Amino acid sequence: MMRPLTELKTSDLRGIRAVLTDIDDTLTTHGRLPALAYDALEKLSDAGISVVPVTGRPGGWCDMIARFWPVSGVIGENGALYFRYLAEQKKMLRVYAQSPLERQANAGRLMALAHGIMREFPGTALASDQAYREIDVAIDFCEDVPPLPLAVAQDIASRFHAAGCEAKVSSIHVNAWFGAHDKLTMAKRFLAEELGLAETEWKNSVAYCGDSPNDAPMFGFFPLSIAVANVKPYVELMTHLPSFVTEEAGGAGFAAFADRVLKVHKS
């Protein structure tokens, strides 16, 4: 059962040292990043809480986000990579789940598979951000094409699975890749390697915010898991549900959670 955000205990909020968050429809609202969500990111960072977007968006976007947003780093392409900008050194740290040879070997067959699947599902398209991806492929069923039923996205994911791929359904795309990584595997690596948090600390000091089926592994692992209100259409598709849910959707929901965290840390 997802509980209202109001039931999240002050004692749990006080221990938070890092906030991991999805981007699309968690930080954004109707495809745009509202000021109140960006303001929440900045205030959390200023309060000494590490903020790390964990997204299905491409590596090219992650470079910009890591460099310009008030974040400690960004995990992209559903765990295929993480980027962290070291401002004092003026250096971008780029870490990948696969070697360059693996990425090169997988790229051609993955794209051929994607084009074949799109022919089976009229109305789909390669995601408009595909040109900036380094490891995965994204099939658009809702963002820049007329929205298709969620069942279609599930069928697309099943086709990728049958071909030996990993595939996840987000609120806008079906992302697919060859390899065993996902949001959770790379999040664990980032927490240990970049934030210096021991594994014994993760469940009490890290919160995760999300909204869709590709967030389910994160919801299942972190007890402090929060979904914004627009998660509700997806609950039947998810193997793990978040512990808490906000009243507000999208960026307003994330801002409501951040506000609760900030009030506790200021007291």
C-alpha positions, 0 to 999 in steps of 0.5 A, spaced: 500 500 500 502 506 498 501 511 504 500 519 503 506 523 504 504 526 510 505 519 514 512 519 512 516 520 519 520 526 521 525 521 524 526 518 517 526 525 513 532 527 518 536 522 516 536 523 509 543 525 505 541 524 498 535 524 494 535 520 487 529 522 482 527 520 476 526 526 471 520 525 466 513 526 469 517 526 476 521 533 476 517 535 470 510 537 468 507 536 462 514 535 459 516 542 462 521 543 468 517 548 472 520 553 477 518 550 483 521 543 481 528 546 479 528 551 486 527 544 490 533 541 487 537 548 488 535 548 495 536 541 497 543 542 494 544 548 498 542 544 504 548 539 503 543 534 501 546 530 494 541 530 489 542 525 483 537 525 477 536 517 475 533 517 468 532 514 462 534 520 458 540 520 454 548 521 455 548 527 451 542 530 456 546 528 462 552 531 460 548 538 460 544 536 466 551 534 470 554 541 468 549 546 469 543 543 474 544 544 482 546 536 482 551 531 485 551 527 478 546 524 474 545 517 472 542 516 465 539 511 460 536 507 465 543 505 469 547 505 463 552 511 465 553 516 470 556 523 469 559 527 474 561 534 473 568 536 478 567 544 478 573 545 481 577 541 476 573 543 470 572 536 469 566 531 467 567 524 470 564 519 465 562 512 468 559 506 463 556 500 465 559 497 459 566 497 455 567 501 449 567 494 445 561 492 448 557 498 446 560 498 439 558 491 438 551 492 441 549 498 437 548 495 430 543 489 432 540 493 437 538 499 432 536 493 427 531 490 432 528 497 434 526 498 427 523 491 426 519 492 432 517 499 430 514 496 423 510 492 427 507 497 431 505 503 427 505 510 430 511 509 434 517 512 432 525 513 435 525 518 441 527 525 438 533 524 443 535 518 440 541 521 437 544 523 443 544 516 446 550 512 447 548 505 449 540 504 449 534 505 444 528 509 446 521 508 442 517 513 443 509 511 444 507 518 447 512 524 447 512 526 440 507 522 437 500 521 438 499 517 444 498 510 444 495 505 449 500 503 455 498 496 453 502 497 446 508 500 450 508 493 454 507 489 448 513 493 445 517 491 451 515 484 451 518 484 443 525 486 446 525 481 452 523 476 447 530 478 443 534 478 449 534 485 451 532 488 457 526 493 456 523 498 461 516 502 460 517 509 462 511 514 462 513 516 455 518 511 452 520 504 451 527 503 453 531 497 451 538 495 451 543 489 451 546 488 458 544 487 466 544 494 468 538 498 470 537 504 474 538 500 481 545 497 479 548 504 477 545 508 483 548 503 488 555 504 484 554 512 484 552 512 492 558 508 493 563 511 489 561 518 488 558 519 495 562 515 499 555 512 502 556 505 505 551 499 503 549 499 510 547 507 510 543 506 503 536 504 506 536 509 511 539 515 508 537 515 501 530 517 498 528 515 491 522 519 487 519 516 481 513 515 477 513 509 472 514 502 471 521 503 470 522 506 477 519 499 480 526 496 482 528 503 486 521 503 489 523 496 491 530 497 494 529 504 498 524 504 504 524 511 503 521 511 496 516 516 494 512 517 488 508 523 485 501 522 484 501 521 476 504 514 478 497 511 479 495 509 472 501 504 472 500 501 479 498 494 476 504 494 472 509 495 477 512 489 481 514 494 487 510 500 489 513 506 492 512 507 500 509 513 499 505 518 494 504 525 494 497 529 493 500 533 487 503 530 480 509 531 477 514 537 479 509 540 484 509 533 487 517 533 488 517 540 490 512 538 496 516 532 498 523 536 498 519 542 502 518 536 507 525 534 507 528 541 508 523 543 513 526 538 518 533 539 516 532 546 518 529 545 525 
